[in-house]
Amino acid sequence: MSKTFNILLLCPNNSARSILGEALFNHHGAGRIKAWSAGSNPSGSVNPLALETLQRHGIAIRDARSKSWKEFVADAVPPSPSFPTAPAPDHFDFIITVCGSAADVRGPVWPGHPTAVHWGIPDPTQVEPPEAWREAFEETYQSLEKRILAFLTLPLETLTPEKSALAARRIHTGA
């Protein structure tokens, strides 16, 4: 049986980019990848345009919600029963930050010493005017999907954590 890689996508608000990334990894990962998303300062709701964008591409995401990364830390308070979430793994293999500002945010110490990677993606909700958001969400979706599809071609089963981190960074920079 092949290994399933656990990935946590982080963005401060956990309302758009990390939600898109979670859905894309789970959709394209075909069981090889199990992804979750969270934020350091969750907004409390998923941006409707993120859900609309996923739906337009035929990607279902059940129970999408904006949540704190504290739910994934061993001593954290469990999520509310009114907002169930997929059980978290005992460790993550990769932590991927997807916000421009998240690279400098100091997060918790994650069990298992996951490989940390930063893919800075512009925030589609910061585009002006707001009427351009739909197009910005589509660009964000395409940018994340391109990186995720490239990531899924990596021989993760045989790469060391250092080499997988380097490869994931190269995917982001296009090097």
LINBEL-V909739 format. One record per residue. N is the residue number from 0. RES is the residue in three letters. SS is DSSP state (a for helix, b for strand, c for the rest). OMEGA is omega in radians with two decimals (NA if undefined). D_FIRST is the distance of its C-alpha to the first C-alpha in Angstrom with 2 decimals. Layout:
{{N/RES/SS/OMEGA/D_FIRST} {N/RES/SS/OMEGA/D_FIRST}}
This chain:
{{0/MET/c/-3.11/0.00} {1/SER/c/-3.12/3.78} {2/LYS/c/2.97/6.65} {3/THR/c/3.13/9.20} {4/PHE/b/-3.13/12.63} {5/ASN/b/-3.08/15.55} {6/ILE/b/3.03/18.85} {7/LEU/b/3.09/22.32} {8/LEU/b/-3.08/25.10} {9/LEU/b/3.01/28.55} {10/CYS/c/-3.01/32.01} {11/PRO/c/-3.05/35.03} {12/ASN/c/-3.10/35.77} {13/ASN/c/-3.13/32.30} {14/SER/c/-3.07/34.06} {15/ALA/c/-3.02/33.33} {16/ARG/a/-3.12/31.38} {17/SER/a/3.07/28.62} {18/ILE/a/3.09/28.37} {19/LEU/a/-3.14/28.13} {20/GLY/a/3.10/25.44} {21/GLU/a/-3.11/23.33} {22/ALA/a/-3.13/23.69} {23/LEU/a/3.10/23.04} {24/PHE/a/-3.13/19.82} {25/ASN/a/3.14/18.49} {26/HIS/a/-3.07/19.88} {27/HIS/a/-3.09/18.81} {28/GLY/c/3.02/15.52} {29/ALA/c/3.11/14.00} {30/GLY/c/3.09/11.40} {31/ARG/c/-3.12/10.47} {32/ILE/b/2.95/13.60} {33/LYS/b/-3.05/15.27} {34/ALA/b/3.04/18.93} {35/TRP/b/3.05/21.99} {36/SER/b/-3.14/25.58} {37/ALA/b/3.12/28.57} {38/GLY/b/3.11/31.95} {39/SER/c/-3.12/34.39} {40/ASN/c/-3.00/37.17} {41/PRO/c/-3.10/35.72} {42/SER/c/-3.11/38.22} {43/GLY/c/3.09/37.48} {44/SER/c/3.08/36.80} {45/VAL/c/3.12/34.69} {46/ASN/c/-3.12/36.89} {47/PRO/a/3.13/37.48} {48/LEU/a/3.04/37.39} {49/ALA/a/3.13/33.78} {50/LEU/a/3.11/32.88} {51/GLU/a/-3.14/35.24} {52/THR/a/3.11/33.69} {53/LEU/a/-3.14/30.16} {54/GLN/a/3.13/31.63} {55/ARG/a/3.13/33.55} {56/HIS/c/3.09/30.34} {57/GLY/c/3.14/28.70} {58/ILE/c/3.13/26.27} {59/ALA/c/3.01/26.23} {60/ILE/c/-3.13/25.98} {61/ARG/c/3.02/26.39} {62/ASP/c/3.11/28.30} {63/ALA/c/3.08/28.97} {64/ARG/c/3.08/31.20} {65/SER/c/-3.06/32.56} {66/LYS/c/-3.14/31.41} {67/SER/b/3.05/31.96} {68/TRP/a/3.12/29.52} {69/LYS/a/3.09/30.87} {70/GLU/a/-3.07/28.56} {71/PHE/a/3.11/25.64} {72/VAL/c/-2.98/27.48} {73/ALA/c/-3.07/27.03} {74/ASP/c/-3.09/30.73} {75/ALA/c/3.05/31.25} {76/VAL/c/3.13/32.76} {77/PRO/c/3.14/30.29} {78/PRO/c/3.12/30.80} {79/SER/c/3.10/33.49} {80/PRO/c/3.12/32.61} {81/SER/c/3.09/34.39} {82/PHE/c/-3.11/31.86} {83/PRO/c/3.09/28.39} {84/THR/c/3.09/25.48} {85/ALA/c/3.14/21.71} {86/PRO/c/-3.14/20.75} {87/ALA/c/3.10/20.40} {88/PRO/c/3.09/17.62} {89/ASP/c/3.06/18.79} {90/HIS/c/3.01/18.73} {91/PHE/c/3.07/18.68} {92/ASP/c/-3.12/17.34} {93/PHE/b/2.95/20.16} {94/ILE/b/-3.12/23.53} {95/ILE/b/3.03/25.27} {96/THR/b/-3.06/28.94} {97/VAL/b/3.13/30.34} {98/CYS/b/3.10/34.03} {99/GLY/c/-3.08/36.76} {100/SER/c/-3.03/37.98} {101/ALA/a/-3.12/34.68} {102/ALA/a/-3.09/34.32} {103/ASP/a/-3.13/37.18} {104/VAL/c/3.11/36.25} {105/ARG/c/-3.11/35.32} {106/GLY/c/3.12/32.47} {107/PRO/c/3.01/31.11} {108/VAL/c/-3.06/29.21} {109/TRP/c/3.08/25.56} {110/PRO/c/3.08/23.38} {111/GLY/c/3.13/20.95} {112/HIS/c/-3.12/23.20} {113/PRO/c/3.06/21.48} {114/THR/b/-3.12/22.44} {115/ALA/b/-3.11/25.47} {116/VAL/b/3.08/26.52} {117/HIS/b/3.02/29.58} {118/TRP/b/-3.13/29.97} {119/GLY/b/-3.13/33.53} {120/ILE/b/3.13/34.08} {121/PRO/c/-3.13/37.61} {122/ASP/c/-3.11/38.16} {123/PRO/a/3.14/38.96} {124/THR/a/3.12/41.22} {125/GLN/a/3.11/43.46} {126/VAL/c/3.09/44.57} {127/GLU/c/-0.07/48.21} {128/PRO/c/3.14/49.50} {129/PRO/a/3.11/47.14} {130/GLU/a/3.14/47.63} {131/ALA/a/-3.07/45.42} {132/TRP/a/-3.12/42.40} {133/ARG/a/3.11/40.77} {134/GLU/a/3.12/40.78} {135/ALA/a/3.09/39.60} {136/PHE/a/3.10/36.60} {137/GLU/a/3.09/35.75} {138/GLU/a/3.09/36.05} {139/THR/a/3.10/33.83} {140/TYR/a/-3.10/31.19} {141/GLN/a/3.13/31.43} {142/SER/a/3.12/31.34} {143/LEU/a/-3.12/28.20} {144/GLU/a/3.12/26.44} {145/LYS/a/3.14/27.39} {146/ARG/a/-3.09/25.93} {147/ILE/a/3.10/22.69} {148/LEU/a/3.08/22.12} {149/ALA/a/3.13/22.92} {150/PHE/a/-3.10/20.61} {151/LEU/a/3.08/17.64} {152/THR/c/-3.12/18.48} {153/LEU/c/3.07/18.09} {154/PRO/c/-3.03/15.52} {155/LEU/c/-3.10/14.62} {156/GLU/c/-3.07/11.87} {157/THR/c/-3.13/14.81} {158/LEU/c/3.00/17.79} {159/THR/c/3.09/19.65} {160/PRO/a/-3.14/20.69} {161/GLU/a/-3.12/24.14} {162/LYS/a/3.10/23.18} {163/SER/a/3.09/21.00} {164/ALA/a/3.13/24.02} {165/LEU/a/3.13/26.39} {166/ALA/a/3.14/24.51} {167/ALA/a/3.09/24.36} {168/ARG/a/3.11/28.08} {169/ARG/a/3.09/28.89} {170/ILE/a/-3.12/27.36} {171/HIS/a/-3.08/29.77} {172/THR/a/-3.10/32.75} {173/GLY/c/-3.13/32.17} {174/ALA/c/NA/32.70}}
